[in-house]
Amino acid sequence: MTDRCPICGSDNGCALKEPGTKANECWCFHAKFPQELLALVPEEARNKSCICRHCTEGFSSAEESSSPADPRS
């Protein structure tokens, strides 16, 4: 596993990348990764590299702001 985000190239902050930390919980255990975000990961990095929190939260925020308003409100 690499310590770089496959989307932006920055440190992905994965708690599991350090030896002996497999018992630690990582922020990503509770994160939602939309299929559209996962599709941005290059084929050669899939299932080998963690997407960073910045890309995950940025994608989710952009997705929410581009969603149409709820007509019930």
N, C-alpha and C positions, 0 to 999 in steps of 0.2 A: 504494500500500500504506500502511496506517496503522500507527502505532507503538503502538497500544493493542490489548490482548487483547479479542477479541469476546465473551468469556465473563465476565471479571471487570472489564475496563476499565482494568487497570493496564498499565504499560509492558511490552510483550511481549519486550523484549530481543533483537529480531531483528538479527543481524549484517548482514543485507542491506538494512536500511532506510536506511542512510547512502549517499549517492552515492559511487560509486567503490569500494565494498566488495564488489562481486559476486564477486570472486575469493576472498574470505574464507569460511571455513567457519563455519557456524552450528551451535549445539548441536542444533538441530532436524533436521539432516541425518541423524542417527542415532537419532532418537527414534521411538517407535511411537505412532501416534495411532489409538486404537480407533475404530471406526465410531460407537459410542455417544457418544464425546466429540465427534467431528466433527458429529454430529447436533445438538449443543447450540449450534452457531454459527448465529446468525440468517442467514436466506437472503441478506439484503443485504450481509453481510460475508464470505460464502463466497468463497474464492479471492482475497480482497482483504486479509485481515488474518491475522496469525499468532497462534496460541494461545500463551500464555506458558508458560514452564517450570513455574511453580508450579501452574497448572491441569492441565497434562499429567501431571506427576509425582503430584499430588494425586489425580487421577482414577485413575491406574494403581495407586497404593497402596490406594485405597478398593476398587478392583475386585479386587485380590489378597486383601484381608482379608475380602471378602464371598464369595470362592470357597469351595466346600466343600473340606474337607480331603481329601487324597489317601488313599484307603482302603488303599493299599499300604504306608503308613508305620507 
